[in-house]
Amino acid sequence: MSTSIAATPPQALGPSRSSMVPAADNAVGTSKIHISWAKHLDEVREAQRLRYQVFVNEMGATLPNTLAGHDVDLFDNYCEHLLVRDTASNEVIGTYRVLTPAQAQRVGSTYSDTEFDLTRLRSLRERMVELGRSCVHADHRHGGVILALWSALAEFMVRNQLDTMIGCASIPMLHNGVVSGDVAASIWNKVRQTHLAHIDHHVRPRRALPLERLSSTLDVDPPALIKGYLRLGAKVLGPPAWDPDFNSADLPMLMRIADLPPRYKKHFLGQ
């Protein structure tokens, strides 16, 4: 993964923030969950603790010990952090981070640039955001949380006149108790036939999964998050990269507001 940095004081999240305007806080559904954008460092720390719990304790990721019990990397200080809370406990139960074009210029790249050669996306960067570090607490993995996150993301995109989202969607290498790339190879083989982007937007992994040595014939479905992206009209940009720190294969994905199916445009954008 990316090189990490030490914890920074709250003011580091102030002057260097982008000019993007996060959507207003919203109560969701029957007020069982509440969605907002982090305004202070302590709120970002809550997201980082949830990420550590999911990525390290559940998935077995190996991350630098920058801050005990937190998943922290150099991109965090440049991102907007979206939080979903359980209103009863006020606990953060879901999160995304969003890197805007202006902030990507300040940090020097996107996280996806560290895993893929994104040269063919250069014409999109001016209105392209990167989504990353998506996770939901194990006790709250139902449609309401992810739909709340996506609704807030769609509103953010429209408010800031952005039209394209990219990100790395992870496929765990652990399957039925065995570490293997066969599942990732099989999922790639399946989605490339139905959801591969136009060649103009293909990207290349910097550390490619060795597909030629793996079986691509397993009858497996993509993880729920990837299936959700595909239903929203997302495209896969190329073969997966291997991420040894997170012990996963990462698929490069791109989603454009214009490609949302009509029913999702109505749901998320009211169009």
C-alpha positions in Angstrom: 0.0 0.0 0.0 1.0 3.7 0.0 3.6 5.0 2.3 2.1 6.3 5.5 2.6 9.5 7.4 2.5 10.3 11.1 -0.6 11.7 12.7 -1.1 15.4 12.0 -2.8 18.1 14.0 -6.4 19.1 13.2 -5.4 22.3 11.4 -3.7 20.2 8.7 -7.1 19.3 7.5 -8.1 22.9 7.1 -6.1 25.2 4.8 -5.2 22.4 2.4 -8.7 21.2 1.8 -10.1 21.4 -1.7 -12.7 24.0 -2.7 -15.3 21.2 -3.2 -18.4 21.6 -1.0 -19.6 18.4 0.7 -23.3 17.8 0.7 -25.2 18.8 3.8 -25.6 16.3 6.6 -28.7 14.1 6.1 -30.8 11.8 8.2 -31.5 8.6 6.3 -34.6 6.5 6.2 -36.2 6.2 9.6 -33.2 7.9 11.3 -31.6 4.6 12.2 -28.5 5.8 10.3 -27.1 9.3 9.7 -24.7 10.3 7.0 -22.3 13.3 7.1 -18.9 14.5 5.9 -16.0 14.6 8.4 -15.3 18.1 9.6 -12.5 17.5 12.1 -9.6 15.2 12.6 -11.2 13.2 15.3 -14.0 12.2 12.9 -11.4 11.1 10.4 -9.9 9.0 13.1 -13.2 7.3 13.6 -13.2 6.3 10.0 -9.6 5.1 10.2 -10.4 2.9 13.2 -13.3 1.3 11.3 -11.0 0.7 8.3 -8.4 -0.9 10.6 -11.1 -3.2 12.1 -12.3 -4.3 8.7 -9.1 -4.5 6.7 -6.7 -5.7 9.4 -8.8 -7.6 11.9 -11.2 -9.2 9.4 -9.2 -9.4 6.1 -5.7 -9.8 7.6 -4.1 -6.8 5.8 -0.6 -5.9 6.8 -0.4 -2.1 7.2 2.3 0.2 8.6 1.9 0.9 12.3 1.5 4.6 11.8 -1.1 5.0 14.6 -2.1 2.0 16.6 -5.5 0.6 15.7 -5.9 3.0 12.7 -5.5 2.6 9.0 -3.7 5.8 7.9 -1.9 6.6 4.7 -0.6 9.7 3.0 -3.8 10.3 1.0 -6.0 10.7 4.0 -5.2 14.3 4.7 -6.1 15.3 1.1 -9.5 13.5 1.0 -13.0 14.2 2.0 -14.3 11.4 4.4 -17.9 10.3 4.2 -19.3 8.8 7.4 -22.4 6.7 8.2 -23.3 6.5 11.9 -25.7 4.3 13.8 -27.9 7.0 15.5 -28.5 4.9 18.5 -24.8 4.5 19.4 -23.3 7.3 17.3 -20.8 4.8 16.1 -19.3 5.1 12.6 -20.5 2.0 10.8 -19.6 2.9 7.2 -17.1 5.1 5.3 -15.7 6.2 2.0 -13.0 8.6 1.2 -13.1 10.9 -1.8 -10.1 12.5 -3.5 -11.1 15.4 -5.7 -9.2 16.6 -8.8 -7.7 19.6 -7.0 -6.5 17.5 -4.1 -5.1 14.9 -6.4 -3.0 17.6 -8.0 -1.8 18.7 -4.5 -0.8 15.2 -3.4 0.7 14.4 -6.8 -1.4 11.4 -7.8 -4.4 9.3 -6.9 -4.1 6.1 -4.9 -5.1 4.2 -8.1 -2.0 5.7 -9.8 0.2 3.7 -7.4 -1.4 0.4 -8.6 -2.1 1.2 -12.3 -0.8 3.2 -15.2 -3.7 5.6 -15.7 -2.2 7.4 -18.8 -5.3 6.8 -20.9 -7.5 8.5 -18.3 -5.6 11.8 -18.5 -8.5 13.5 -20.5 -10.9 12.7 -17.7 -8.9 13.9 -14.7 -10.2 17.4 -14.6 -13.7 16.2 -13.5 -12.7 12.8 -12.0 -12.8 11.9 -8.3 -11.3 8.8 -6.7 -13.3 6.7 -4.3 -11.4 4.5 -1.8 -11.2 2.8 1.5 -14.8 1.8 1.4 -16.0 -0.4 4.2 -19.0 -1.2 6.4 -19.0 -2.6 9.9 -19.7 -6.4 10.0 -23.0 -5.9 12.0 -24.4 -3.4 9.5 -23.8 -4.9 6.0 -27.2 -4.4 4.5 -28.3 -2.3 1.6 -29.3 0.7 3.6 -25.8 1.7 4.5 -24.2 1.4 1.1 -27.2 3.1 -0.5 -26.8 6.0 1.9 -23.2 6.3 1.0 -23.9 6.2 -2.7 -26.7 8.8 -2.4 -24.3 11.2 -0.7 -21.6 10.6 -3.2 -24.0 11.3 -6.1 -25.1 14.5 -4.5 -21.4 15.5 -4.0 -20.6 14.9 -7.6 -23.5 16.9 -8.9 -23.0 19.8 -6.5 -19.3 20.1 -7.5 -19.9 19.5 -11.3 -17.9 16.3 -11.4 -18.9 13.5 -13.6 -16.5 10.5 -13.3 -15.5 8.2 -10.4 -12.6 5.8 -10.3 -11.3 3.4 -7.8 -9.7 0.0 -7.0 -12.3 -2.7 -6.1 -10.8 -5.4 -4.0 -11.3 -9.2 -4.4 -10.0 -11.1 -1.4 -7.3 -13.7 -2.2 -8.6 -15.9 0.7 -11.2 -18.4 -0.6 -12.6 -21.4 1.4 -9.6 -21.0 3.7 -7.0 -21.1 1.0 -5.0 -18.2 -0.4 -5.4 -18.3 -4.2 -5.7 -15.9 -7.1 -8.1 -18.3 -8.9 -11.2 -16.5 -7.7 -9.9 -13.1 -8.9 -8.9 -14.6 -12.2 -12.3 -16.1 -12.7 -14.1 -12.9 -11.7 -12.0 -10.9 -14.1 -12.7 -13.4 -16.9 -16.4 -13.0 -16.3 -16.7 -9.3 -16.0 -14.3 -8.6 -18.9 -16.9 -10.2 -21.2 -19.8 -8.0 -20.1 -18.4 -4.8 -18.5 -15.0 -4.0 -20.1 -14.5 -0.3 -20.8 -13.6 1.0 -24.3 -10.0 0.5 -25.2 -9.4 4.3 -25.0 -9.8 3.9 -21.2 -7.8 0.7 -20.5 -5.2 0.8 -17.8 -2.3 -1.5 -16.9 -1.5 -2.9 -13.5 1.9 -2.0 -12.1 2.0 -5.3 -10.2 -0.1 -7.6 -12.3 -1.8 -10.7 -11.0 -0.2 -13.7 -12.8 -3.4 -14.6 -14.7 -1.5 -17.1 -17.0 -0.7 -19.3 -14.0 -4.2 -19.2 -12.5 -7.5 -20.9 -13.2 -10.2 -18.6 -14.6 -13.0 -21.1 -14.7 -14.4 -21.1 -11.2 -18.1 -20.4 -10.9 -17.9 -17.5 -8.5 -19.7 -14.2 -8.2 -17.9 -10.8 -7.7 -18.0 -9.4 -4.2 -21.2 -7.5 -3.4 -19.6 -4.1 -3.8 -18.3 -4.9 -7.3 -21.8 -6.2 -8.3 -23.3 -3.0 -7.0 -20.9 -0.9 -9.1 -21.7 -2.9 -12.2 -25.4 -2.5 -11.6 -24.8 1.3 -11.5 -23.2 1.2 -15.0 -19.5 1.0 -13.9 -16.9 -0.4 -16.3 -13.8 -2.5 -15.6 -10.7 -0.8 -17.0 -8.4 -3.8 -17.2 -7.0 -6.8 -15.5 -6.5 -6.8 -11.7 -3.4 -5.7 -9.8 -2.1 -7.8 -6.9 -2.0 -5.9 -3.6 0.2 -7.9 -1.2 -0.4 -5.6 1.8 -4.2 -6.1 1.6 -3.8 -9.7 0.3 -6.3 -8.9 -2.5 -6.6 -8.5 -6.2 -7.7 -5.0 -7.2 -9.9 -4.4 -10.2 -9.7 -0.9 -11.7 -13.2 0.5 -12.2 -14.7 3.7 -13.6 -18.2 5.0 -13.2 -19.7 8.0 -14.9 -22.8 9.9 -13.8 -24.1 9.9 -17.4 -24.0 6.0 -17.5 -26.3 5.6 -14.5 -29.3 3.5 -15.5 -32.5 5.6 -15.5 -33.9 4.1 -12.3 -30.7 4.9 -10.4 -30.6 8.4 -11.8 -34.1 8.9 -10.4 -33.2 7.4 -7.0 -29.9 9.2 -6.5 -30.4 12.4 -8.5 -34.2 12.8 -8.7 -33.9 12.9 -12.5 
